[in-house]
């Protein structure tokens, strides 16, 4: 059995633009107050640009917990999670132009 390796391999999803093109999701969990939020990746691309890192060290500089900030607690105690889309979730999905 032979495996063809094209330009899409190795698969790297290290920027918001690549995450948007791959159709995967991203969420954040605050380890302090235990709130969770699911991001709209297309909106993040609009605000931060397609070349902005989607790795923890790139997101922690621009994302914070609003509830913890308002309460005067540390607002960057965050955990980011990548989400793959199932084939059912991809039906009708197209990347932004």
KOLBAGU-847518 format. One record per atom (N, C-alpha, C, O, CB): residue number from 0; residue in one letter; atom name; x, y, z. Coordinates in steps of 0.2 Angstrom, whole numbers. Last residue first. Glycine has a CB too. Layout:
% residues N
NUM/A/CA/X/Y/Z
...
***
This chain:
% residues 97
96/X/N/-72/169/11
96/X/CA/-68/171/5
96/X/C/-62/175/7
96/X/O/-58/177/3
96/X/CB/-72/175/0
95/X/N/-73/156/23
95/X/CA/-74/163/21
95/X/C/-70/165/16
95/X/O/-64/162/15
95/X/CB/-73/168/27
94/X/N/-77/139/19
94/X/CA/-73/144/22
94/X/C/-74/151/19
94/X/O/-77/152/14
94/X/CB/-65/143/21
93/X/N/-93/131/21
93/X/CA/-88/134/16
93/X/C/-83/139/20
93/X/O/-86/143/24
93/X/CB/-91/137/10
92/X/N/-104/119/25
92/X/CA/-99/123/27
92/X/C/-94/125/22
92/X/O/-92/121/18
92/X/CB/-95/120/33
91/X/N/-113/109/21
91/X/CA/-115/116/19
91/X/C/-109/121/22
91/X/O/-110/127/21
91/X/CB/-121/118/23
90/X/N/-107/99/33
90/X/CA/-112/99/28
90/X/C/-114/107/27
90/X/O/-116/110/31
90/X/CB/-118/95/29
89/X/N/-100/98/45
89/X/CA/-96/101/39
89/X/C/-101/102/33
89/X/O/-100/105/28
89/X/CB/-91/97/37
88/X/N/-107/90/54
88/X/CA/-106/97/55
88/X/C/-103/101/49
88/X/O/-104/107/49
88/X/CB/-101/98/61
87/X/N/-105/78/48
87/X/CA/-112/81/49
87/X/C/-111/88/50
87/X/O/-115/92/47
87/X/CB/-116/77/54
86/X/N/-91/75/50
86/X/CA/-94/76/43
86/X/C/-101/79/43
86/X/O/-103/83/39
86/X/CB/-94/69/40
85/X/N/-86/86/64
85/X/CA/-88/79/61
85/X/C/-91/80/54
85/X/O/-92/86/52
85/X/CB/-94/76/66
84/X/N/-72/96/67
84/X/CA/-79/95/65
84/X/C/-80/88/62
84/X/O/-76/85/59
84/X/CB/-81/101/60
83/X/N/-62/97/82
83/X/CA/-63/95/75
83/X/C/-70/94/73
83/X/O/-74/93/78
83/X/CB/-59/88/74
82/X/N/-56/110/92
82/X/CA/-62/105/91
82/X/C/-62/103/83
82/X/O/-62/108/79
82/X/CB/-68/108/93
81/X/N/-44/114/105
81/X/CA/-46/114/97
81/X/C/-52/109/97
81/X/O/-52/104/100
81/X/CB/-40/112/93
80/X/N/-45/125/119
80/X/CA/-46/118/116
80/X/C/-48/118/109
80/X/O/-52/122/107
80/X/CB/-51/114/120
79/X/N/-36/133/131
79/X/CA/-39/133/125
79/X/C/-39/126/122
79/X/O/-35/122/123
79/X/CB/-35/138/120
78/X/N/-37/140/147
78/X/CA/-35/134/143
78/X/C/-39/134/137
78/X/O/-45/135/137
78/X/CB/-37/127/148
77/X/N/-31/153/158
77/X/CA/-36/150/153
77/X/C/-33/144/149
77/X/O/-27/143/149
77/X/CB/-37/156/147
76/X/N/-30/165/166
76/X/CA/-29/158/168
76/X/C/-33/154/164
76/X/O/-38/151/166
76/X/CB/-30/157/176
75/X/N/-31/179/165
75/X/CA/-28/175/160
75/X/C/-26/168/162
75/X/O/-21/165/159
75/X/CB/-21/179/158
74/X/N/-36/186/176
74/X/CA/-40/185/170
74/X/C/-37/181/164
74/X/O/-40/181/159
74/X/CB/-43/192/168
73/X/N/-36/187/193
73/X/CA/-32/186/187
73/X/C/-36/183/181
73/X/O/-40/179/182
73/X/CB/-27/180/189
72/X/N/-50/198/199
72/X/CA/-46/192/199
72/X/C/-41/191/193
72/X/O/-42/195/188
72/X/CB/-50/185/199
71/X/N/-59/208/198
71/X/CA/-53/209/201
71/X/C/-48/203/201
71/X/O/-43/204/205
71/X/CB/-53/213/207
70/X/N/-71/205/192
70/X/CA/-71/204/199
70/X/C/-64/205/202
70/X/O/-63/204/208
70/X/CB/-73/197/200
69/X/N/-68/208/179
69/X/CA/-73/213/182
69/X/C/-73/212/190
69/X/O/-74/216/193
69/X/CB/-80/211/179
68/X/N/-60/197/176
68/X/CA/-57/204/176
68/X/C/-62/209/180
68/X/O/-59/213/183
68/X/CB/-56/207/168
67/X/N/-69/187/177
67/X/CA/-63/187/182
67/X/C/-60/194/182
67/X/O/-58/197/187
67/X/CB/-58/182/180
66/X/N/-77/190/166
66/X/CA/-80/189/172
66/X/C/-74/190/178
66/X/O/-75/194/183
66/X/CB/-83/183/173
65/X/N/-68/190/155
65/X/CA/-71/196/156
65/X/C/-74/196/164
65/X/O/-74/201/167
65/X/CB/-77/197/152
64/X/N/-53/183/152
64/X/CA/-59/181/155
64/X/C/-63/188/158
64/X/O/-60/191/162
64/X/CB/-59/176/161
63/X/N/-45/186/137
63/X/CA/-45/186/144
63/X/C/-52/185/146
63/X/O/-57/185/142
63/X/CB/-42/193/147
62/X/N/-33/187/123
62/X/CA/-40/185/126
62/X/C/-39/184/134
62/X/O/-34/182/136
62/X/CB/-41/178/123
61/X/N/-20/191/120
61/X/CA/-26/195/117
61/X/C/-33/193/120
61/X/O/-38/196/119
61/X/CB/-26/195/110
60/X/N/-11/182/125
60/X/CA/-9/189/125
60/X/C/-15/193/123
60/X/O/-15/199/124
60/X/CB/-4/190/120
59/X/N/-16/169/122
59/X/CA/-16/172/129
59/X/C/-14/179/130
59/X/O/-16/182/135
59/X/CB/-11/168/133
58/X/N/-13/166/109
58/X/CA/-20/169/111
58/X/C/-20/172/118
58/X/O/-24/176/119
58/X/CB/-25/163/110
57/X/N/0/162/108
57/X/CA/-2/168/104
57/X/C/-9/171/106
57/X/O/-10/177/105
57/X/CB/-3/165/97
56/X/N/1/152/117
56/X/CA/5/158/118
56/X/C/3/164/114
56/X/O/5/169/116
56/X/CB/12/156/117
55/X/N/-8/142/111
55/X/CA/-9/145/117
55/X/C/-6/152/119
55/X/O/-8/157/121
55/X/CB/-8/140/123
54/X/N/-11/146/93
54/X/CA/-8/142/99
54/X/C/-9/146/105
54/X/O/-10/152/105
54/X/CB/0/141/97
53/X/N/-14/153/83
53/X/CA/-20/150/87
53/X/C/-17/146/92
53/X/O/-21/142/95
53/X/CB/-25/147/82
52/X/N/-7/169/77
52/X/CA/-6/162/80
52/X/C/-13/160/84
52/X/O/-16/163/87
52/X/CB/0/162/85
51/X/N/-12/177/63
51/X/CA/-12/177/70
51/X/C/-11/170/73
51/X/O/-15/166/70
51/X/CB/-17/181/74
50/X/N/-15/178/50
50/X/CA/-8/175/52
50/X/C/-7/175/59
50/X/O/-2/174/61
50/X/CB/-3/180/48
49/X/N/-28/183/48
49/X/CA/-27/176/47
49/X/C/-20/173/49
49/X/O/-19/167/50
49/X/CB/-28/175/40
48/X/N/-33/194/62
48/X/CA/-30/193/56
48/X/C/-28/186/55
48/X/O/-28/182/60
48/X/CB/-23/197/55
47/X/N/-41/198/72
47/X/CA/-34/198/73
47/X/C/-30/196/67
47/X/O/-24/197/67
47/X/CB/-33/192/78
46/X/N/-54/200/67
46/X/CA/-52/205/72
46/X/C/-44/205/72
46/X/O/-41/210/73
46/X/CB/-55/203/78
45/X/N/-56/190/57
45/X/CA/-58/197/55
45/X/C/-54/202/60
45/X/O/-52/207/58
45/X/CB/-65/198/55
44/X/N/-53/179/65
44/X/CA/-49/181/59
44/X/C/-50/188/57
44/X/O/-45/191/55
44/X/CB/-50/176/53
43/X/N/-63/179/74
43/X/CA/-57/180/76
43/X/C/-52/182/71
43/X/O/-47/186/72
43/X/CB/-54/174/80
42/X/N/-74/176/65
42/X/CA/-74/183/68
42/X/C/-67/184/71
42/X/O/-64/190/71
42/X/CB/-79/183/74
41/X/N/-71/163/62
41/X/CA/-71/168/57
41/X/C/-70/175/60
41/X/O/-67/180/57
41/X/CB/-77/167/52
40/X/N/-72/157/74
40/X/CA/-65/157/71
40/X/C/-65/163/66
40/X/O/-60/166/65
40/X/CB/-63/151/69
39/X/N/-80/160/88
39/X/CA/-82/161/81
39/X/C/-75/162/77
39/X/O/-73/168/77
39/X/CB/-87/166/79
38/X/N/-77/150/102
38/X/CA/-76/156/98
38/X/C/-79/155/91
38/X/O/-79/149/89
38/X/CB/-68/156/98
37/X/N/-86/146/117
37/X/CA/-84/144/110
37/X/C/-83/150/106
37/X/O/-87/154/105
37/X/CB/-90/139/107
36/X/N/-81/147/134
36/X/CA/-84/150/128
36/X/C/-82/147/122
36/X/O/-76/145/121
36/X/CB/-82/158/128
35/X/N/-84/143/151
35/X/CA/-82/141/144
35/X/C/-85/145/139
35/X/O/-91/147/140
35/X/CB/-84/134/143
34/X/N/-79/146/168
34/X/CA/-83/147/162
34/X/C/-80/145/156
34/X/O/-74/145/155
34/X/CB/-85/155/162
33/X/N/-71/144/180
33/X/CA/-74/138/176
33/X/C/-79/140/171
33/X/O/-84/136/170
33/X/CB/-77/134/181
32/X/N/-64/154/186
32/X/CA/-71/154/187
32/X/C/-75/148/184
32/X/O/-81/148/184
32/X/CB/-74/160/185
31/X/N/-51/148/183
31/X/CA/-52/151/189
31/X/C/-60/151/190
31/X/O/-62/149/196
31/X/CB/-50/159/189
30/X/N/-49/143/170
30/X/CA/-48/139/176
30/X/C/-49/142/182
30/X/O/-50/138/187
30/X/CB/-40/137/175
29/X/N/-60/145/157
29/X/CA/-56/149/162
29/X/C/-55/144/168
29/X/O/-60/142/171
29/X/CB/-61/155/164
28/X/N/-58/139/141
28/X/CA/-60/138/148
28/X/C/-56/142/153
28/X/O/-50/141/153
28/X/CB/-60/130/149
27/X/N/-62/141/124
27/X/CA/-58/143/130
27/X/C/-62/142/136
27/X/O/-68/142/137
27/X/CB/-56/151/129
26/X/N/-61/133/108
26/X/CA/-65/136/114
26/X/C/-60/138/119
26/X/O/-54/136/119
26/X/CB/-70/130/116
25/X/N/-63/131/90
25/X/CA/-59/133/96
25/X/C/-63/136/102
25/X/O/-68/140/101
25/X/CB/-54/139/94
24/X/N/-64/121/76
24/X/CA/-66/126/81
24/X/C/-61/127/86
24/X/O/-56/123/87
24/X/CB/-73/123/83
23/X/N/-60/120/58
23/X/CA/-60/117/65
23/X/C/-62/123/70
23/X/O/-62/128/68
23/X/CB/-54/114/67
22/X/N/-58/122/44
22/X/CA/-65/121/47
22/X/C/-66/118/54
22/X/O/-70/115/56
22/X/CB/-69/117/42
21/X/N/-47/125/38
21/X/CA/-48/118/40
21/X/C/-55/116/42
21/X/O/-57/111/43
21/X/CB/-43/116/45
20/X/N/-48/139/37
20/X/CA/-48/135/31
20/X/C/-49/127/33
20/X/O/-52/124/29
20/X/CB/-41/136/28
19/X/N/-47/142/51
19/X/CA/-53/143/47
19/X/C/-53/139/41
19/X/O/-59/136/39
19/X/CB/-53/151/46
18/X/N/-34/138/53
18/X/CA/-39/135/57
18/X/C/-46/136/54
18/X/O/-50/131/53
18/X/CB/-40/137/64
17/X/N/-27/146/45
17/X/CA/-27/139/44
17/X/C/-32/135/47
17/X/O/-35/131/45
17/X/CB/-20/136/46
16/X/N/-30/158/52
16/X/CA/-32/157/45
16/X/C/-32/150/43
16/X/O/-36/148/40
16/X/CB/-27/161/40
15/X/N/-24/157/64
15/X/CA/-31/157/64
15/X/C/-34/156/57
15/X/O/-39/153/56
15/X/CB/-34/164/67
14/X/N/-11/144/64
14/X/CA/-13/151/63
14/X/C/-21/151/63
14/X/O/-24/146/61
14/X/CB/-10/155/57
13/X/N/-8/131/64
13/X/CA/-5/135/69
13/X/C/-7/143/69
13/X/O/-4/147/73
13/X/CB/3/135/69
12/X/N/-9/117/58
12/X/CA/-14/122/60
12/X/C/-12/127/65
12/X/O/-15/126/71
12/X/CB/-21/118/62
11/X/N/-3/107/46
11/X/CA/-1/111/52
11/X/C/-7/116/52
11/X/O/-9/119/47
11/X/CB/6/115/50
10/X/N/0/91/40
10/X/CA/-5/96/42
10/X/C/-3/100/48
10/X/O/-1/98/53
10/X/CB/-11/92/43
9/X/N/14/89/29
9/X/CA/11/87/36
9/X/C/6/93/37
9/X/O/7/99/35
9/X/CB/16/87/41
8/X/N/1/89/18
8/X/CA/4/85/23
8/X/C/12/88/24
8/X/O/15/89/18
8/X/CB/4/78/21
7/X/N/-4/96/7
7/X/CA/-7/97/13
7/X/C/-4/93/19
7/X/O/-7/94/24
7/X/CB/-14/95/12
6/X/N/3/92/-4
6/X/CA/5/98/-1
6/X/C/2/100/5
6/X/O/4/104/9
6/X/CB/4/104/-6
5/X/N/4/74/-2
5/X/CA/3/80/-6
5/X/C/5/87/-2
5/X/O/8/86/3
5/X/CB/-4/81/-8
4/X/N/8/58/-3
4/X/CA/9/64/2
4/X/C/9/70/-3
4/X/O/13/71/-7
4/X/CB/15/64/6
3/X/N/0/43/-4
3/X/CA/2/49/-8
3/X/C/3/55/-3
3/X/O/-2/56/1
3/X/CB/-3/50/-13
2/X/N/5/27/1
2/X/CA/2/33/3
2/X/C/5/39/-1
2/X/O/11/40/-1
2/X/CB/2/34/11
1/X/N/3/11/-4
1/X/CA/7/17/-5
1/X/C/3/23/-3
1/X/O/-3/23/-5
1/X/CB/10/18/-12
0/X/N/4/-6/0
0/X/CA/0/0/0
0/X/C/4/6/0
0/X/O/9/7/4
0/X/CB/-5/0/6
***
